[in-house]
């Protein structure tokens, strides 16, 4: 076994405390009629997100269709986004993940990470490593990465679950690199355990819009939202209000969140990002409703459900 050297003697710099809290957006990647990345549509999306002053942009995560984006496309798009957000207070987080740890190191080395605030990296998929294997994987990443890491725990897609004690061990050994987790288990009790065990400077984020408020009530510090692609002002208001509340009685944010309930669910009827790309096309942010195989657009019935959910929302002031 390869043993990773611990950096537990590191102190946490002030500027790295509670990194990436607030409203993050899991950005969808627009494609044109020929299937190439549609930069005019991406420009419109970025303008909307920056106008809303979202805290974090997450590029090339699940919603960004990262498995079907080539390395050269990723480099070009990262540079495009960096230029557009320069001078703003919004952080750029780039998705870099692999189920081959050696390959992951190469991907990090070759990524254009200058002016990038952090990396989002999911647990390895398909291999189903043990907790020790997960520790070694992220420990290697922590030592190789020049920027902080948001660990992405999404067992429904990867087939493995990073348990709280393993994350705690990683945080203890690499406190300046393992700074946050995007938790997509949907388990409130899991988030409560994480927030209780981890230090207060660590950031736990909801990975699902429908669970964000419940997670914040037990200590999470924000979310990486899919819905925020379309309605960033609305999602940011929900999250900011919840985070500023002095109790778990989140009347304003709960009322806004309840208005989104149907949309949260219909966007995932045919999977993500098919739903959000349909919505972004309907509201004229994306010129085309196009995905790369094996992903396809939503079916006609789901499209109808998305339109109905949209019409039932009270969106004045949030579009």
C-alpha positions as protocol buffer text, in pm:
chain_id: "A"
residue {
  index: 1
  type: UNK
  ca { x: 0 y: 0 z: 0 }
}
residue {
  index: 2
  type: UNK
  ca { x: 116 y: 352 z: -75 }
}
residue {
  index: 3
  type: UNK
  ca { x: 110 y: 559 z: 241 }
}
residue {
  index: 4
  type: UNK
  ca { x: 29 y: 927 z: 219 }
}
residue {
  index: 5
  type: UNK
  ca { x: 221 y: 1166 z: 439 }
}
residue {
  index: 6
  type: UNK
  ca { x: -4 y: 1364 z: 673 }
}
residue {
  index: 7
  type: UNK
  ca { x: 7 y: 1742 z: 690 }
}
residue {
  index: 8
  type: UNK
  ca { x: -177 y: 1760 z: 1022 }
}
residue {
  index: 9
  type: UNK
  ca { x: 70 y: 2015 z: 1156 }
}
residue {
  index: 10
  type: UNK
  ca { x: -62 y: 2273 z: 908 }
}
residue {
  index: 11
  type: UNK
  ca { x: -255 y: 2567 z: 1046 }
}
residue {
  index: 12
  type: UNK
  ca { x: -558 y: 2709 z: 869 }
}
residue {
  index: 13
  type: UNK
  ca { x: -486 y: 3051 z: 716 }
}
residue {
  index: 14
  type: UNK
  ca { x: -748 y: 3315 z: 794 }
}
residue {
  index: 15
  type: UNK
  ca { x: -841 y: 3360 z: 430 }
}
residue {
  index: 16
  type: UNK
  ca { x: -922 y: 2989 z: 397 }
}
residue {
  index: 17
  type: UNK
  ca { x: -1169 y: 2972 z: 686 }
}
residue {
  index: 18
  type: UNK
  ca { x: -1524 y: 2876 z: 584 }
}
residue {
  index: 19
  type: UNK
  ca { x: -1442 y: 2878 z: 217 }
}
residue {
  index: 20
  type: UNK
  ca { x: -1717 y: 2835 z: -39 }
}
residue {
  index: 21
  type: UNK
  ca { x: -2013 y: 2894 z: 190 }
}
residue {
  index: 22
  type: UNK
  ca { x: -2328 y: 3054 z: 52 }
}
residue {
  index: 23
  type: UNK
  ca { x: -2484 y: 3009 z: -290 }
}
residue {
  index: 24
  type: UNK
  ca { x: -2298 y: 2798 z: -541 }
}
residue {
  index: 25
  type: UNK
  ca { x: -2424 y: 2721 z: -891 }
}
residue {
  index: 26
  type: UNK
  ca { x: -2367 y: 2385 z: -1059 }
}
residue {
  index: 27
  type: UNK
  ca { x: -2335 y: 2538 z: -1404 }
}
residue {
  index: 28
  type: UNK
  ca { x: -2490 y: 2370 z: -1705 }
}
residue {
  index: 29
  type: UNK
  ca { x: -2281 y: 2364 z: -2025 }
}
residue {
  index: 30
  type: UNK
  ca { x: -2464 y: 2496 z: -2334 }
}
residue {
  index: 31
  type: UNK
  ca { x: -2412 y: 2337 z: -2676 }
}
residue {
  index: 32
  type: UNK
  ca { x: -2495 y: 2481 z: -3017 }
}
residue {
  index: 33
  type: UNK
  ca { x: -2680 y: 2313 z: -3306 }
}
residue {
  index: 34
  type: UNK
  ca { x: -2363 y: 2126 z: -3405 }
}
residue {
  index: 35
  type: UNK
  ca { x: -2290 y: 2008 z: -3052 }
}
residue {
  index: 36
  type: UNK
  ca { x: -1999 y: 2245 z: -2983 }
}
residue {
  index: 37
  type: UNK
  ca { x: -1988 y: 2459 z: -2670 }
}
residue {
  index: 38
  type: UNK
  ca { x: -2216 y: 2758 z: -2721 }
}
residue {
  index: 39
  type: UNK
  ca { x: -2023 y: 3055 z: -2585 }
}
residue {
  index: 40
  type: UNK
  ca { x: -2290 y: 3322 z: -2650 }
}
residue {
  index: 41
  type: UNK
  ca { x: -2533 y: 3118 z: -2436 }
}
residue {
  index: 42
  type: UNK
  ca { x: -2264 y: 3070 z: -2172 }
}
residue {
  index: 43
  type: UNK
  ca { x: -2208 y: 3447 z: -2175 }
}
residue {
  index: 44
  type: UNK
  ca { x: -2579 y: 3504 z: -2104 }
}
residue {
  index: 45
  type: UNK
  ca { x: -2576 y: 3253 z: -1820 }
}
residue {
  index: 46
  type: UNK
  ca { x: -2268 y: 3410 z: -1663 }
}
residue {
  index: 47
  type: UNK
  ca { x: -2417 y: 3758 z: -1687 }
}
residue {
  index: 48
  type: UNK
  ca { x: -2729 y: 3641 z: -1503 }
}
residue {
  index: 49
  type: UNK
  ca { x: -2529 y: 3467 z: -1230 }
}
residue {
  index: 50
  type: UNK
  ca { x: -2291 y: 3758 z: -1178 }
}
residue {
  index: 51
  type: UNK
  ca { x: -2580 y: 4004 z: -1165 }
}
residue {
  index: 52
  type: UNK
  ca { x: -2725 y: 3796 z: -880 }
}
residue {
  index: 53
  type: UNK
  ca { x: -2384 y: 3802 z: -706 }
}
residue {
  index: 54
  type: UNK
  ca { x: -2377 y: 3429 z: -641 }
}
residue {
  index: 55
  type: UNK
  ca { x: -2088 y: 3322 z: -421 }
}
residue {
  index: 56
  type: UNK
  ca { x: -1949 y: 3029 z: -619 }
}
residue {
  index: 57
  type: UNK
  ca { x: -1960 y: 2899 z: -975 }
}
residue {
  index: 58
  type: UNK
  ca { x: -1897 y: 2527 z: -1017 }
}
residue {
  index: 59
  type: UNK
  ca { x: -1783 y: 2442 z: -1367 }
}
residue {
  index: 60
  type: UNK
  ca { x: -1780 y: 2087 z: -1505 }
}
residue {
  index: 61
  type: UNK
  ca { x: -1956 y: 1902 z: -1229 }
}
residue {
  index: 62
  type: UNK
  ca { x: -2243 y: 1660 z: -1291 }
}
residue {
  index: 63
  type: UNK
  ca { x: -2468 y: 1936 z: -1426 }
}
residue {
  index: 64
  type: UNK
  ca { x: -2190 y: 2053 z: -1658 }
}
residue {
  index: 65
  type: UNK
  ca { x: -2172 y: 1712 z: -1833 }
}
residue {
  index: 66
  type: UNK
  ca { x: -1803 y: 1680 z: -1748 }
}
residue {
  index: 67
  type: UNK
  ca { x: -1760 y: 1321 z: -1877 }
}
residue {
  index: 68
  type: UNK
  ca { x: -1834 y: 1432 z: -2234 }
}
residue {
  index: 69
  type: UNK
  ca { x: -1626 y: 1752 z: -2237 }
}
residue {
  index: 70
  type: UNK
  ca { x: -1278 y: 1714 z: -2388 }
}
residue {
  index: 71
  type: UNK
  ca { x: -967 y: 1842 z: -2205 }
}
residue {
  index: 72
  type: UNK
  ca { x: -915 y: 2113 z: -2467 }
}
residue {
  index: 73
  type: UNK
  ca { x: -1279 y: 2226 z: -2435 }
}
residue {
  index: 74
  type: UNK
  ca { x: -1242 y: 2238 z: -2058 }
}
residue {
  index: 75
  type: UNK
  ca { x: -929 y: 2453 z: -2079 }
}
residue {
  index: 76
  type: UNK
  ca { x: -1093 y: 2693 z: -2324 }
}
residue {
  index: 77
  type: UNK
  ca { x: -1411 y: 2720 z: -2120 }
}
residue {
  index: 78
  type: UNK
  ca { x: -1227 y: 2769 z: -1791 }
}
residue {
  index: 79
  type: UNK
  ca { x: -1029 y: 3054 z: -1946 }
}
residue {
  index: 80
  type: UNK
  ca { x: -1352 y: 3202 z: -2088 }
}
residue {
  index: 81
  type: UNK
  ca { x: -1521 y: 3199 z: -1747 }
}
residue {
  index: 82
  type: UNK
  ca { x: -1215 y: 3332 z: -1563 }
}
residue {
  index: 83
  type: UNK
  ca { x: -1203 y: 3637 z: -1789 }
}
residue {
  index: 84
  type: UNK
  ca { x: -1574 y: 3709 z: -1735 }
}
residue {
  index: 85
  type: UNK
  ca { x: -1567 y: 3687 z: -1357 }
}
residue {
  index: 86
  type: UNK
  ca { x: -1239 y: 3873 z: -1307 }
}
residue {
  index: 87
  type: UNK
  ca { x: -1286 y: 4156 z: -1061 }
}
residue {
  index: 88
  type: UNK
  ca { x: -1604 y: 4010 z: -912 }
}
residue {
  index: 89
  type: UNK
  ca { x: -1642 y: 3853 z: -567 }
}
residue {
  index: 90
  type: UNK
  ca { x: -1757 y: 3523 z: -719 }
}
residue {
  index: 91
  type: UNK
  ca { x: -1532 y: 3218 z: -678 }
}
residue {
  index: 92
  type: UNK
  ca { x: -1467 y: 2972 z: -959 }
}
residue {
  index: 93
  type: UNK
  ca { x: -1455 y: 2604 z: -862 }
}
residue {
  index: 94
  type: UNK
  ca { x: -1360 y: 2353 z: -1131 }
}
residue {
  index: 95
  type: UNK
  ca { x: -1471 y: 1990 z: -1133 }
}
residue {
  index: 96
  type: UNK
  ca { x: -1178 y: 1749 z: -1166 }
}
residue {
  index: 97
  type: UNK
  ca { x: -1243 y: 1384 z: -1087 }
}
residue {
  index: 98
  type: UNK
  ca { x: -1137 y: 1034 z: -1185 }
}
residue {
  index: 99
  type: UNK
  ca { x: -1160 y: 679 z: -1057 }
}
residue {
  index: 100
  type: UNK
  ca { x: -789 y: 642 z: -1136 }
}
residue {
  index: 101
  type: UNK
  ca { x: -588 y: 832 z: -873 }
}
residue {
  index: 102
  type: UNK
  ca { x: -277 y: 851 z: -1091 }
}
residue {
  index: 103
  type: UNK
  ca { x: -481 y: 994 z: -1378 }
}
residue {
  index: 104
  type: UNK
  ca { x: -639 y: 1242 z: -1138 }
}
residue {
  index: 105
  type: UNK
  ca { x: -293 y: 1371 z: -1043 }
}
residue {
  index: 106
  type: UNK
  ca { x: -217 y: 1424 z: -1413 }
}
residue {
  index: 107
  type: UNK
  ca { x: -547 y: 1605 z: -1466 }
}
residue {
  index: 108
  type: UNK
  ca { x: -473 y: 1842 z: -1179 }
}
residue {
  index: 109
  type: UNK
  ca { x: -122 y: 1906 z: -1306 }
}
residue {
  index: 110
  type: UNK
  ca { x: -251 y: 1994 z: -1654 }
}
residue {
  index: 111
  type: UNK
  ca { x: -554 y: 2200 z: -1548 }
}
residue {
  index: 112
  type: UNK
  ca { x: -540 y: 2581 z: -1586 }
}
residue {
  index: 113
  type: UNK
  ca { x: -587 y: 2650 z: -1214 }
}
residue {
  index: 114
  type: UNK
  ca { x: -441 y: 2999 z: -1196 }
}
residue {
  index: 115
  type: UNK
  ca { x: -713 y: 3228 z: -1054 }
}
residue {
  index: 116
  type: UNK
  ca { x: -929 y: 2924 z: -977 }
}
residue {
  index: 117
  type: UNK
  ca { x: -1047 y: 2919 z: -615 }
}
residue {
  index: 118
  type: UNK
  ca { x: -1089 y: 2546 z: -574 }
}
residue {
  index: 119
  type: UNK
  ca { x: -1148 y: 2199 z: -712 }
}
residue {
  index: 120
  type: UNK
  ca { x: -1466 y: 1992 z: -681 }
}
residue {
  index: 121
  type: UNK
  ca { x: -1377 y: 1623 z: -686 }
}
residue {
  index: 122
  type: UNK
  ca { x: -1623 y: 1337 z: -652 }
}
residue {
  index: 123
  type: UNK
  ca { x: -1552 y: 1006 z: -491 }
}
residue {
  index: 124
  type: UNK
  ca { x: -1418 y: 751 z: -743 }
}
residue {
  index: 125
  type: UNK
  ca { x: -1694 y: 583 z: -942 }
}
residue {
  index: 126
  type: UNK
  ca { x: -1733 y: 214 z: -1040 }
}
residue {
  index: 127
  type: UNK
  ca { x: -1425 y: 83 z: -850 }
}
residue {
  index: 128
  type: UNK
  ca { x: -1609 y: 96 z: -513 }
}
residue {
  index: 129
  type: UNK
  ca { x: -1299 y: 159 z: -296 }
}
residue {
  index: 130
  type: UNK
  ca { x: -1293 y: 99 z: 78 }
}
residue {
  index: 131
  type: UNK
  ca { x: -1282 y: 387 z: 326 }
}
residue {
  index: 132
  type: UNK
  ca { x: -903 y: 349 z: 339 }
}
residue {
  index: 133
  type: UNK
  ca { x: -891 y: 366 z: -39 }
}
residue {
  index: 134
  type: UNK
  ca { x: -1103 y: 681 z: -35 }
}
residue {
  index: 135
  type: UNK
  ca { x: -873 y: 834 z: 224 }
}
residue {
  index: 136
  type: UNK
  ca { x: -563 y: 755 z: 19 }
}
residue {
  index: 137
  type: UNK
  ca { x: -728 y: 890 z: -298 }
}
residue {
  index: 138
  type: UNK
  ca { x: -820 y: 1228 z: -149 }
}
residue {
  index: 139
  type: UNK
  ca { x: -497 y: 1249 z: 48 }
}
residue {
  index: 140
  type: UNK
  ca { x: -305 y: 1215 z: -279 }
}
residue {
  index: 141
  type: UNK
  ca { x: -525 y: 1484 z: -432 }
}
residue {
  index: 142
  type: UNK
  ca { x: -470 y: 1712 z: -133 }
}
residue {
  index: 143
  type: UNK
  ca { x: -94 y: 1687 z: -176 }
}
residue {
  index: 144
  type: UNK
  ca { x: -107 y: 1742 z: -553 }
}
residue {
  index: 145
  type: UNK
  ca { x: -359 y: 2024 z: -572 }
}
residue {
  index: 146
  type: UNK
  ca { x: -239 y: 2385 z: -557 }
}
residue {
  index: 147
  type: UNK
  ca { x: -589 y: 2497 z: -450 }
}
residue {
  index: 148
  type: UNK
  ca { x: -843 y: 2392 z: -183 }
}
residue {
  index: 149
  type: UNK
  ca { x: -1074 y: 2097 z: -246 }
}
residue {
  index: 150
  type: UNK
  ca { x: -1448 y: 2049 z: -216 }
}
residue {
  index: 151
  type: UNK
  ca { x: -1503 y: 1676 z: -171 }
}
residue {
  index: 152
  type: UNK
  ca { x: -1813 y: 1565 z: -361 }
}
residue {
  index: 153
  type: UNK
  ca { x: -1999 y: 1279 z: -195 }
}
residue {
  index: 154
  type: UNK
  ca { x: -2271 y: 1147 z: -425 }
}
residue {
  index: 155
  type: UNK
  ca { x: -2315 y: 770 z: -370 }
}
residue {
  index: 156
  type: UNK
  ca { x: -2610 y: 741 z: -608 }
}
residue {
  index: 157
  type: UNK
  ca { x: -2380 y: 819 z: -900 }
}
residue {
  index: 158
  type: UNK
  ca { x: -2043 y: 685 z: -784 }
}
residue {
  index: 159
  type: UNK
  ca { x: -2139 y: 369 z: -597 }
}
residue {
  index: 160
  type: UNK
  ca { x: -1938 y: 456 z: -285 }
}
residue {
  index: 161
  type: UNK
  ca { x: -2006 y: 668 z: 20 }
}
residue {
  index: 162
  type: UNK
  ca { x: -1739 y: 874 z: 197 }
}
residue {
  index: 163
  type: UNK
  ca { x: -1828 y: 827 z: 563 }
}
residue {
  index: 164
  type: UNK
  ca { x: -1800 y: 1107 z: 822 }
}
residue {
  index: 165
  type: UNK
  ca { x: -1503 y: 957 z: 1005 }
}
residue {
  index: 166
  type: UNK
  ca { x: -1305 y: 932 z: 681 }
}
residue {
  index: 167
  type: UNK
  ca { x: -1380 y: 1294 z: 596 }
}
residue {
  index: 168
  type: UNK
  ca { x: -1286 y: 1394 z: 951 }
}
residue {
  index: 169
  type: UNK
  ca { x: -953 y: 1216 z: 911 }
}
residue {
  index: 170
  type: UNK
  ca { x: -887 y: 1395 z: 581 }
}
residue {
  index: 171
  type: UNK
  ca { x: -975 y: 1732 z: 733 }
}
residue {
  index: 172
  type: UNK
  ca { x: -746 y: 1669 z: 1029 }
}
residue {
  index: 173
  type: UNK
  ca { x: -452 y: 1564 z: 812 }
}
residue {
  index: 174
  type: UNK
  ca { x: -496 y: 1822 z: 533 }
}
residue {
  index: 175
  type: UNK
  ca { x: -675 y: 2122 z: 687 }
}
residue {
  index: 176
  type: UNK
  ca { x: -571 y: 2377 z: 425 }
}
residue {
  index: 177
  type: UNK
  ca { x: -678 y: 2160 z: 132 }
}
residue {
  index: 178
  type: UNK
  ca { x: -982 y: 1958 z: 245 }
}
residue {
  index: 179
  type: UNK
  ca { x: -1203 y: 2258 z: 320 }
}
residue {
  index: 180
  type: UNK
  ca { x: -1557 y: 2160 z: 220 }
}
residue {
  index: 181
  type: UNK
  ca { x: -1789 y: 1878 z: 121 }
}
residue {
  index: 182
  type: UNK
  ca { x: -2079 y: 1882 z: -122 }
}
residue {
  index: 183
  type: UNK
  ca { x: -2308 y: 1630 z: 44 }
}
residue {
  index: 184
  type: UNK
  ca { x: -2554 y: 1462 z: -192 }
}
residue {
  index: 185
  type: UNK
  ca { x: -2671 y: 1169 z: 16 }
}
residue {
  index: 186
  type: UNK
  ca { x: -2999 y: 1342 z: 98 }
}
residue {
  index: 187
  type: UNK
  ca { x: -2954 y: 1241 z: 462 }
}
residue {
  index: 188
  type: UNK
  ca { x: -3021 y: 1517 z: 715 }
}
residue {
  index: 189
  type: UNK
  ca { x: -2882 y: 1301 z: 995 }
}
residue {
  index: 190
  type: UNK
  ca { x: -2556 y: 1261 z: 800 }
}
residue {
  index: 191
  type: UNK
  ca { x: -2518 y: 1637 z: 765 }
}
residue {
  index: 192
  type: UNK
  ca { x: -2596 y: 1688 z: 1134 }
}
residue {
  index: 193
  type: UNK
  ca { x: -2323 y: 1436 z: 1221 }
}
residue {
  index: 194
  type: UNK
  ca { x: -2072 y: 1606 z: 991 }
}
residue {
  index: 195
  type: UNK
  ca { x: -2145 y: 1949 z: 1132 }
}
residue {
  index: 196
  type: UNK
  ca { x: -2110 y: 1818 z: 1486 }
}
residue {
  index: 197
  type: UNK
  ca { x: -1781 y: 1635 z: 1427 }
}
residue {
  index: 198
  type: UNK
  ca { x: -1603 y: 1877 z: 1194 }
}
residue {
  index: 199
  type: UNK
  ca { x: -1451 y: 2207 z: 1303 }
}
residue {
  index: 200
  type: UNK
  ca { x: -1660 y: 2523 z: 1252 }
}
residue {
  index: 201
  type: UNK
  ca { x: -1432 y: 2649 z: 975 }
}
residue {
  index: 202
  type: UNK
  ca { x: -1518 y: 2352 z: 754 }
}
residue {
  index: 203
  type: UNK
  ca { x: -1799 y: 2408 z: 501 }
}
residue {
  index: 204
  type: UNK
  ca { x: -2075 y: 2151 z: 450 }
}
residue {
  index: 205
  type: UNK
  ca { x: -2282 y: 2220 z: 138 }
}
residue {
  index: 206
  type: UNK
  ca { x: -2609 y: 2073 z: 19 }
}
residue {
  index: 207
  type: UNK
  ca { x: -2582 y: 1905 z: -319 }
}
residue {
  index: 208
  type: UNK
  ca { x: -2959 y: 1896 z: -377 }
}
residue {
  index: 209
  type: UNK
  ca { x: -3192 y: 2195 z: -396 }
}
residue {
  index: 210
  type: UNK
  ca { x: -3475 y: 2007 z: -229 }
}
residue {
  index: 211
  type: UNK
  ca { x: -3264 y: 1940 z: 84 }
}
residue {
  index: 212
  type: UNK
  ca { x: -3088 y: 2275 z: 121 }
}
residue {
  index: 213
  type: UNK
  ca { x: -3301 y: 2428 z: 396 }
}
residue {
  index: 214
  type: UNK
  ca { x: -3313 y: 2109 z: 601 }
}
residue {
  index: 215
  type: UNK
  ca { x: -2934 y: 2085 z: 576 }
}
residue {
  index: 216
  type: UNK
  ca { x: -2882 y: 2448 z: 678 }
}
residue {
  index: 217
  type: UNK
  ca { x: -3103 y: 2395 z: 983 }
}
residue {
  index: 218
  type: UNK
  ca { x: -2855 y: 2138 z: 1115 }
}
residue {
  index: 219
  type: UNK
  ca { x: -2541 y: 2333 z: 1033 }
}
residue {
  index: 220
  type: UNK
  ca { x: -2470 y: 2334 z: 659 }
}
residue {
  index: 221
  type: UNK
  ca { x: -2337 y: 2663 z: 523 }
}
residue {
  index: 222
  type: UNK
  ca { x: -2493 y: 2674 z: 179 }
}
residue {
  index: 223
  type: UNK
  ca { x: -2548 y: 2473 z: -136 }
}
residue {
  index: 224
  type: UNK
  ca { x: -2434 y: 2395 z: -485 }
}
residue {
  index: 225
  type: UNK
  ca { x: -2762 y: 2452 z: -665 }
}
residue {
  index: 226
  type: UNK
  ca { x: -2894 y: 2336 z: -1002 }
}
residue {
  index: 227
  type: UNK
  ca { x: -3203 y: 2558 z: -996 }
}
residue {
  index: 228
  type: UNK
  ca { x: -2981 y: 2865 z: -947 }
}
residue {
  index: 229
  type: UNK
  ca { x: -2881 y: 2840 z: -1314 }
}
residue {
  index: 230
  type: UNK
  ca { x: -3228 y: 2969 z: -1397 }
}
residue {
  index: 231
  type: UNK
  ca { x: -3318 y: 3168 z: -1085 }
}
residue {
  index: 232
  type: UNK
  ca { x: -3000 y: 3272 z: -906 }
}
residue {
  index: 233
  type: UNK
  ca { x: -3155 y: 3570 z: -724 }
}
residue {
  index: 234
  type: UNK
  ca { x: -3430 y: 3350 z: -581 }
}
residue {
  index: 235
  type: UNK
  ca { x: -3196 y: 3073 z: -467 }
}
residue {
  index: 236
  type: UNK
  ca { x: -2950 y: 3322 z: -319 }
}
residue {
  index: 237
  type: UNK
  ca { x: -3227 y: 3493 z: -123 }
}
residue {
  index: 238
  type: UNK
  ca { x: -3344 y: 3157 z: 14 }
}
residue {
  index: 239
  type: UNK
  ca { x: -2993 y: 3060 z: 123 }
}
residue {
  index: 240
  type: UNK
  ca { x: -2889 y: 3401 z: 255 }
}
residue {
  index: 241
  type: UNK
  ca { x: -3207 y: 3431 z: 461 }
}
residue {
  index: 242
  type: UNK
  ca { x: -3163 y: 3083 z: 603 }
}
residue {
  index: 243
  type: UNK
  ca { x: -2798 y: 3141 z: 693 }
}
residue {
  index: 244
  type: UNK
  ca { x: -2874 y: 3473 z: 862 }
}
residue {
  index: 245
  type: UNK
  ca { x: -3160 y: 3333 z: 1070 }
}
residue {
  index: 246
  type: UNK
  ca { x: -3094 y: 3309 z: 1443 }
}
residue {
  index: 247
  type: UNK
  ca { x: -3311 y: 2999 z: 1482 }
}
residue {
  index: 248
  type: UNK
  ca { x: -3441 y: 2706 z: 1282 }
}
residue {
  index: 249
  type: UNK
  ca { x: -3765 y: 2896 z: 1214 }
}
residue {
  index: 250
  type: UNK
  ca { x: -3692 y: 3009 z: 860 }
}
residue {
  index: 251
  type: UNK
  ca { x: -4029 y: 3158 z: 769 }
}
residue {
  index: 252
  type: UNK
  ca { x: -3924 y: 3375 z: 473 }
}
residue {
  index: 253
  type: UNK
  ca { x: -3685 y: 3127 z: 316 }
}
residue {
  index: 254
  type: UNK
  ca { x: -3926 y: 2839 z: 377 }
}
residue {
  index: 255
  type: UNK
  ca { x: -4206 y: 3024 z: 198 }
}
residue {
  index: 256
  type: UNK
  ca { x: -3982 y: 3090 z: -102 }
}
residue {
  index: 257
  type: UNK
  ca { x: -3850 y: 2736 z: -96 }
}
residue {
  index: 258
  type: UNK
  ca { x: -4200 y: 2589 z: -84 }
}
residue {
  index: 259
  type: UNK
  ca { x: -4284 y: 2782 z: -400 }
}
residue {
  index: 260
  type: UNK
  ca { x: -4002 y: 2593 z: -574 }
}
residue {
  index: 261
  type: UNK
  ca { x: -4100 y: 2245 z: -455 }
}
residue {
  index: 262
  type: UNK
  ca { x: -4263 y: 2126 z: -777 }
}
residue {
  index: 263
  type: UNK
  ca { x: -3978 y: 2262 z: -987 }
}
residue {
  index: 264
  type: UNK
  ca { x: -3718 y: 2086 z: -771 }
}
residue {
  index: 265
  type: UNK
  ca { x: -3879 y: 1753 z: -851 }
}
residue {
  index: 266
  type: UNK
  ca { x: -3983 y: 1790 z: -1216 }
}
residue {
  index: 267
  type: UNK
  ca { x: -3635 y: 1903 z: -1319 }
}
residue {
  index: 268
  type: UNK
  ca { x: -3509 y: 1558 z: -1222 }
}
residue {
  index: 269
  type: UNK
  ca { x: -3787 y: 1344 z: -1372 }
}
residue {
  index: 270
  type: UNK
  ca { x: -3565 y: 1258 z: -1669 }
}
residue {
  index: 271
  type: UNK
  ca { x: -3238 y: 1315 z: -1487 }
}
residue {
  index: 272
  type: UNK
  ca { x: -2992 y: 1598 z: -1447 }
}
residue {
  index: 273
  type: UNK
  ca { x: -2894 y: 1807 z: -1644 }
}
residue {
  index: 274
  type: UNK
  ca { x: -3170 y: 1727 z: -1895 }
}
residue {
  index: 275
  type: UNK
  ca { x: -3431 y: 1911 z: -1688 }
}
residue {
  index: 276
  type: UNK
  ca { x: -3235 y: 2228 z: -1619 }
}
residue {
  index: 277
  type: UNK
  ca { x: -3123 y: 2253 z: -1982 }
}
residue {
  index: 278
  type: UNK
  ca { x: -3486 y: 2235 z: -2094 }
}
residue {
  index: 279
  type: UNK
  ca { x: -3571 y: 2514 z: -1850 }
}
residue {
  index: 280
  type: UNK
  ca { x: -3275 y: 2731 z: -1954 }
}
residue {
  index: 281
  type: UNK
  ca { x: -3387 y: 2697 z: -2315 }
}
residue {
  index: 282
  type: UNK
  ca { x: -3746 y: 2787 z: -2226 }
}
residue {
  index: 283
  type: UNK
  ca { x: -3639 y: 3109 z: -2050 }
}
residue {
  index: 284
  type: UNK
  ca { x: -3407 y: 3206 z: -2338 }
}
residue {
  index: 285
  type: UNK
  ca { x: -3074 y: 3170 z: -2161 }
}
residue {
  index: 286
  type: UNK
  ca { x: -2963 y: 2877 z: -2379 }
}
residue {
  index: 287
  type: UNK
  ca { x: -3025 y: 2900 z: -2754 }
}
residue {
  index: 288
  type: UNK
  ca { x: -3056 y: 2523 z: -2787 }
}
residue {
  index: 289
  type: UNK
  ca { x: -3184 y: 2239 z: -2570 }
}
residue {
  index: 290
  type: UNK
  ca { x: -2900 y: 2006 z: -2653 }
}
residue {
  index: 291
  type: UNK
  ca { x: -2703 y: 1744 z: -2459 }
}
residue {
  index: 292
  type: UNK
  ca { x: -2426 y: 1504 z: -2552 }
}
residue {
  index: 293
  type: UNK
  ca { x: -2497 y: 1132 z: -2568 }
}
residue {
  index: 294
  type: UNK
  ca { x: -2567 y: 922 z: -2376 }
}
residue {
  index: 295
  type: UNK
  ca { x: -2773 y: 1207 z: -2227 }
}
residue {
  index: 296
  type: UNK
  ca { x: -3079 y: 1324 z: -2419 }
}
residue {
  index: 297
  type: UNK
  ca { x: -3339 y: 1601 z: -2375 }
}
residue {
  index: 298
  type: UNK
  ca { x: -3640 y: 1544 z: -2151 }
}
residue {
  index: 299
  type: UNK
  ca { x: -3944 y: 1372 z: -2295 }
}
residue {
  index: 300
  type: UNK
  ca { x: -4252 y: 1567 z: -2400 }
}
residue {
  index: 301
  type: UNK
  ca { x: -4441 y: 1484 z: -2080 }
}
residue {
  index: 302
  type: UNK
  ca { x: -4158 y: 1607 z: -1858 }
}
residue {
  index: 303
  type: UNK
  ca { x: -4122 y: 1924 z: -2063 }
}
residue {
  index: 304
  type: UNK
  ca { x: -4491 y: 1989 z: -2003 }
}
residue {
  index: 305
  type: UNK
  ca { x: -4444 y: 1933 z: -1629 }
}
residue {
  index: 306
  type: UNK
  ca { x: -4153 y: 2180 z: -1621 }
}
residue {
  index: 307
  type: UNK
  ca { x: -4363 y: 2446 z: -1796 }
}
residue {
  index: 308
  type: UNK
  ca { x: -4653 y: 2386 z: -1556 }
}
residue {
  index: 309
  type: UNK
  ca { x: -4424 y: 2413 z: -1252 }
}
residue {
  index: 310
  type: UNK
  ca { x: -4280 y: 2735 z: -1390 }
}
residue {
  index: 311
  type: UNK
  ca { x: -4624 y: 2889 z: -1442 }
}
residue {
  index: 312
  type: UNK
  ca { x: -4725 y: 2802 z: -1084 }
}
residue {
  index: 313
  type: UNK
  ca { x: -4430 y: 2985 z: -929 }
}
residue {
  index: 314
  type: UNK
  ca { x: -4434 y: 3345 z: -805 }
}
residue {
  index: 315
  type: UNK
  ca { x: -4129 y: 3476 z: -987 }
}
residue {
  index: 316
  type: UNK
  ca { x: -4185 y: 3851 z: -992 }
}
residue {
  index: 317
  type: UNK
  ca { x: -3852 y: 4017 z: -919 }
}
residue {
  index: 318
  type: UNK
  ca { x: -3649 y: 3697 z: -958 }
}
residue {
  index: 319
  type: UNK
  ca { x: -3625 y: 3656 z: -1336 }
}
